Amino acid sequence: MRDIKKMDLNLLKALDALLDERSVTRAAGRLGLTQPAMSGMLQRLRESFADPLFARAQRGMVPTQRALDLALPIKQMLCEIDALLQPPVFDPSTARLTFRIAATDYALRAIAVPFIAALKRQAPCIRVALSPLEPRLVQGQLERGDIDLAFLTAENTPQDMHARQLFQEHYVCVMREGHAAARRKLSVKQFCALDHALVSYEGGGFHGVVDEALEKLGQRRDVTLSLKCFVVLPDILRSSDMVAVLPSRLVAGMEGLSVSMPPVEVPGFGQLAVWHERSHHDPAQRWLRELLFAATQA
């Protein structure tokens, strides 16, 4: 760039949008501009940086190396400018904003339920938008600000994100109260002989972490029901003789269910809250995260 005094801040916002969207049309829509206006801004950017910045491709545009080198510094600069424009004091009791979270149905019960209960007591005007977690899309959603926070496991957490473990989860064996198998401590063989259900987020899978643990012992269970989410599974267990090995926080406090430790050691998992650098220093976002951490560790 030849002269910083001649650079319009809106041009930097346009370049940030173009780098994210790789399309003049989508970048224009994101900034509320017409396509010709965005094309004109791209031409001014090319003149300012003395570089083409983008080349046409079969789908959208491909950034040049100069554009890629500018991506992170410009995003950080815009985040810092946004931070400067934020009010210095955040008052949760009067704040009006929307906090967007992506989560599995398990995380909604284990994390979102206590968090929202605490939030409503302290910040009644803050809105919360809960959406299904899509691990393959979450990095882009966080980078663009489509979501503010995601609940993930360590293996699904994208690199270059801020993260904090909320808790370490373990698995329990769950069946209806009054189930014949609930009256005694099960051996591995007795456990495998039961009728099992599991949750497969990919959909249609009949093999999971429990089966991997059993295979190490040379054992195999019979899984006859596969679900893509947890929400209906407790009702199925209450109305049948099926059993399932589930995260403990999912069924904590649920009536009509018998909960015990499975006879095979199943590795647990850490549940993490994950967010992007763009919201890391925002006072409202920091307050909300701290409330979340306190609510899930209580």
N, C-alpha and C positions, 0 to 999 in steps of 0.2 A: 504494500500500500504506500502511495507516494506522499500523501499529506493527511495526517489524522484529523486536522481541522476541517477538512472537506468531507469527512465520513459521516453520513447520517446513521444514527442508531437504528433506524428502521431497516437500513440495508443489512446491518449485522443480524437483525432478527430474520430477515428474508434468507440470508445465507444459512443460518441455523436451521430454518424450516426446510430449505432445499436439501441440506445434508441429511436431515432425518427422513424426508419423504422421497428423495430421488425422483421428483416429478414436479414440474412447474404447476400443473393443474392442482395436485394435492396440496402443494405448499401454499398456493393462492387461497384455496379453500380453508386451510388451517388459519391463515392470517386475515381472512375476510376480505381478500382482494380479488380483482378480476384477473384472468389469465394474462391479458396484455399488460396490465400493471406489473405483474410479477415478472414477465419477460423483460420489461424495461428495467426493472431493478437488477435482474441478472446481468443485463448488458452493462449497467453502471458498476456492478461488482467486478466484472471482468476488466473494465477499464481501470478501476481503482487498484486492483491487485496485479494488473498486468499479466493475467493468466486466464485461460479459458474456463477454469474451475470445474466445468462439467462437459462431458462428451455424450452425444446421443448413443443409446444402446437399444437393443431389441425391446426391452421393457424399461421405460423410464430413462434415467441418465446415470452415467458412471462418473464419480468425482475424480479429478486429477489428484496427483500426489500433493500439490499445493493446497487443494481444498481439504484433503484429509488432514494435513498438518494444521490447518486452521480450526478444525472441528472442535477439539477439546478446549483450546484457549477461548474461543468465542462463546461456547456454552458456559464456561466458568465465568466469563465476563458478564454475560447476561444474567446469570444467577446472582452474581454479586450486586448488579444494578437493581435487580428485583428486591434483594434483601435490603438495600438502602431505602427503597420506597415503602417498605413495610413499617407499620407503626412500631415504635420502640417497646411498647408494653402490650402484652397479650392478656386480655381479661377473659377467661373461659366462661364466666357467668353471663357475659353479654355477647360473646363472639357469635358471629353468624358465618359459617363456612361449611363446605362439604368435604368430608374425609372419605376417600375411596380405598376400599380394601378388597383384594382378591384372595379367596380361600376355598379349600375343599369343604365339603359338608362336615367332615370330622372337625376341622379347625373352627368352623362356625360354632359348634357346640362347645368345644374345649376352650376356645379363646374369645370368640366374639361375644358369647353370652355374658360372661363376667365383665368384659370390657364395656359393653354397652350399658349394663346396669350401673357401673361406676360413672360412666360418662353422663348419663341422664341426671345423676345427682349433682354433678358439678358444672356441666355445660349443657343445659337443656335445649339451647337453640342451635347447637351444632348438628348437622345432618350427617349420617353415615350411609354410604352406598356400598353394599356387599355384592360382589359378583363372583361367578365361578372361576376357580383357578385353572388357567391353561398354561402349564409349565413351558411349553415351546414359545409362547407369546409374551411371557411375563417380563423379560428383559426390555423388550421394545416398549411395553406398556409403562414400565417405570421410567424409562428414558424420556418418553414423550409427555409424561405426567398424566396419562390416562388413568393410572392408579397411583396412590400415594404409598401403599404398603402391601406386601404379600406375605402370606404364611407358607413357608417352604421347609423341606428337609435339607440337610447339608448337601446331599448329592444333587439336588435340584437347584441350588442357589447359584445364580450367574456370577461370574467373576466381576470384580470392580464395583461391587455393590456393598453398601453398609449392611451389616447383619448382627443380630444379637439373639442368642439362644434364650427362649422363654422357659423351657423345661425339658426334661428327659422323660420320654414316655415309655411305658412297658405294656406288654400284652397280657390279657386275661382270657380265661375260658368262660363263655357265657351261654346259659341255657335257661329255659323257663323254670320258675319255682315249681317244685313238685316233680321235676324230671327224675326218673329213676337213677340216672347217673349222678345227680346232685347229692345223693345220700352217702356217697363214699368217695374216697380218694382214688382217682383213676390211674391205672397203669397205662403205659404207652400203648399196649395192645388193646386195652379196653377203649382208650381214647380214639384210636384209629378205627375201631369197629362202629363208631357212631356216625350219624348222618350229618355231614358238614356243609356249611355255607361260607362263602368268602366274598370280599369286595375286590373287584378288579377295575381300577380306574380307566384302564385301556378298553375295558368292555369285553365280556365273554371269556375271560381267562379263568382257568380252574386250578391254577398252580400259584402259590405265593410263598411268603417267608416261612410259614409253618411247614409247608411241604419240603422246603429246602432243609429245614432243621431235622425233619423226620428222615429224609434221605441219608443224612449223615449217620443215622442209627440203623439204616437198612430197613426202615419202616415206610408204610404208605397208607394214607387215609383216603376215604371215599368222599369226594366233594361233589355234591349233586346240584348245588345252586350257586350261581355267580351273579353278583349285582354290581352295578357301576357306581353306586353311592350307598352310604350307610343309612339314609333316612328311614327306610322302611324295614330294615333288617331287625331291629328290636321287636317290632310287631310280629314279624314272621316267627321269631324265636319264641315269643309268648304263646303263639297259637299252634305250635308244632313240637315235635321231639328233636328238631334240628339243634345243632350247636355251632358256635362260631368263636374264633379267637380274635379278639378285638382290642383296640387301644383302650386302656383303662379309663381315661377321661371321657370317652364317648358314652360309657354306660354308667358313670358315677351318679348315684342317686336315682336311677331309674327303677320304678316299681315293677314287680312281677318277674324279675330276673334273678337268677342265681349266678354269682360271680366267684371264680376260684382261679388259682394259678394253674396253667396247663402243665401236664406231666412231661413236657419236652421244653428245653430252654430255647426260647425264641428271642433273637436280638431285638432290643427296642430301638428307638430313634429319637433324635433331638428335633424339637420344633423351633424354627427360627422366624423372627420378624426381619424382613428384608426391605430396604428402601434405597433410593438413589441419592447421589450427591446433590442433585438439584434441590432437594427438600431437607437436606441434612441440617442446615443452620436456621431454617425458618422457625421463628418462635412458636407459632401455633402447632406446627408439625412436631416440634420437640416436646411440647407439653403433652400432646396426644400420645406420643410414643412412651413418655414416662408414665402416663396414666395406664397405658396398656401393660407395661412391664410390671407395675405394681399390682394390677388386677389379676394377672395370670400367675403371679407368684404368691398370692395371698392364700 
